[in-house]
Amino acid sequence: MAPAKKARKKSRGNGKDTAKGSPLRMRGVHCTSLSYRFKVALEKFDLDALRSAVHAEADVKRSFHVVNTRDVATEDYHAHFEWRVRAKEEEVTIEIKYVASPVKSKPGEQEPFSDNLMHWVGQFFKHGDANAKIHSDFEFEAKKAFLSWFPLPLRTRIATLGGEAILDGIAVALPSEPDLVSRFFLSQIKDSVFVGIESERRIKFADFWLSKELQVERSFADKLIEVKS
């Protein structure tokens, strides 16, 4: 992780995601990003320890970090990590976003890296798990992705605008929350089909495995569109 300003030392994390399976390729499942948002009460989070780990002063209420790739030869992603204190609500918001493009770490750089960021962040939670709002994005070639239940793009006319309009995307709410998914988005723009999925589930930090998370997200995307191999 790129050090914050006024860094005096670097902290260490634990656990590599790739230790549980083969080297991870987000692009292998066509995922462009996968993000997690946690909201936790201050009494259930060690904020002082986090500030110390990222070299933030005691009065700092938020910071953002780019978390680099441990091994760009085997991993095709980096991560973003942001935290902010919401004093009025007496809670901390933690956001972790995995992005499908590697960022090479610098010589001598220490943990966390993108492959163990979730485990590293988990050490500051006073309990071993927490609810997360999750958003995943996928991109497919339009010539290989098919949406049988809704035609996209859809040409129409809007009388008040006096011309043709093209509906190139839809947002669908799911009140019954199948597979814990509350909403999804579909769009086709030029030669690409985009899928976005919003869900919420409990994350156990010690057991977190990004490869498994990607499989869960991709399996739901496969229920929305048909992808030719």
SULTA-V231579 format. One record per residue. N is the residue number from 1. SS is DSSP state (~ for helix, > for strand, _ for the rest). PHI is phi in whole degrees, 0 to 359 (none if undefined). OMEGA is omega as a letter, one per 30 degrees, with the letter a starting at -180 (none if undefined). Layout:
N	SS	PHI	OMEGA
N	SS	PHI	OMEGA
This chain:
1	_	none	l
2	_	299	a
3	_	293	l
4	_	285	l
5	_	297	l
6	_	61	l
7	_	292	l
8	_	245	l
9	_	203	l
10	_	240	a
11	_	259	a
12	_	243	l
13	_	254	l
14	_	208	l
15	_	67	l
16	_	261	l
17	~	297	a
18	~	288	l
19	~	291	a
20	~	265	a
21	_	186	a
22	_	288	l
23	_	308	a
24	_	275	l
25	_	231	l
26	~	300	a
27	~	295	l
28	~	297	l
29	~	250	l
30	_	67	l
31	>	272	l
32	>	263	l
33	>	199	l
34	>	214	a
35	>	234	a
36	>	228	l
37	>	236	l
38	>	247	l
39	>	238	a
40	>	227	l
41	>	296	a
42	~	304	a
43	~	290	a
44	~	253	a
45	>	220	a
46	_	270	a
47	~	294	l
48	~	298	a
49	~	292	l
50	~	296	l
51	~	302	l
52	~	296	a
53	~	293	a
54	_	259	l
55	_	62	l
56	_	260	l
57	_	292	a
58	_	296	a
59	_	262	l
60	_	289	a
61	_	251	l
62	>	196	l
63	>	201	a
64	>	234	a
65	>	222	l
66	>	268	a
67	>	254	a
68	_	281	a
69	>	274	l
70	_	292	a
71	_	220	a
72	_	291	l
73	_	286	a
74	_	239	a
75	_	236	a
76	_	251	a
77	_	215	l
78	>	235	a
79	>	219	l
80	>	244	l
81	>	228	l
82	>	224	l
83	>	226	l
84	>	208	a
85	>	267	l
86	>	250	a
87	_	299	a
88	_	298	l
89	_	272	a
90	_	54	l
91	>	214	l
92	>	242	l
93	>	256	l
94	>	244	l
95	>	235	l
96	>	235	l
97	>	230	l
98	>	267	a
99	>	239	a
100	_	280	l
101	_	199	a
102	_	284	l
103	_	233	a
104	>	297	l
105	_	287	a
106	_	273	l
107	_	304	l
108	_	83	l
109	_	294	a
110	_	249	a
111	_	295	g
112	_	278	l
113	_	250	a
114	~	298	a
115	~	283	l
116	~	231	a
117	~	298	a
118	~	298	l
119	~	297	a
120	~	297	l
121	~	295	a
122	~	301	a
123	_	293	a
124	_	270	l
125	>	278	a
126	_	283	l
127	_	240	a
128	_	278	l
129	>	210	a
130	>	195	l
131	>	286	l
132	>	228	l
133	>	271	a
134	>	240	l
135	>	225	l
136	>	239	l
137	>	234	l
138	>	232	l
139	>	224	a
140	>	232	l
141	>	291	a
142	~	299	a
143	~	287	l
144	~	246	a
145	>	241	a
146	>	231	l
147	_	244	a
148	_	278	a
149	_	264	l
150	_	206	a
151	_	281	l
152	_	228	f
153	_	287	a
154	>	242	a
155	>	275	l
156	>	210	l
157	>	227	l
158	>	244	a
159	~	304	a
160	~	288	l
161	~	259	l
162	_	70	l
163	>	188	a
164	>	286	l
165	>	230	a
166	>	239	l
167	>	276	a
168	_	253	l
169	>	197	l
170	>	220	l
171	>	239	a
172	>	234	l
173	>	272	a
174	_	236	a
175	_	302	a
176	_	281	l
177	_	50	l
178	~	296	a
179	~	55	l
180	~	67	l
181	>	269	a
182	>	258	a
183	>	198	l
184	>	219	a
185	>	230	l
186	>	227	l
187	>	207	l
188	>	232	a
189	>	234	a
190	_	54	a
191	_	260	a
192	>	232	l
193	>	248	a
194	>	246	l
195	>	234	l
196	>	237	a
197	>	229	l
198	>	246	a
199	>	211	l
200	>	215	l
201	>	203	a
202	>	274	a
203	>	252	l
204	>	265	a
205	~	298	a
206	~	294	a
207	~	260	a
208	_	296	l
209	_	220	a
210	~	300	l
211	~	302	l
212	~	292	l
213	~	300	l
214	~	295	l
215	~	296	l
216	~	297	a
217	~	294	a
218	~	293	a
219	~	297	l
220	~	286	l
221	~	302	a
222	~	292	l
223	~	280	a
224	~	263	a
225	_	225	l
226	>	256	a
227	>	245	l
228	_	280	l
229	_	280	none
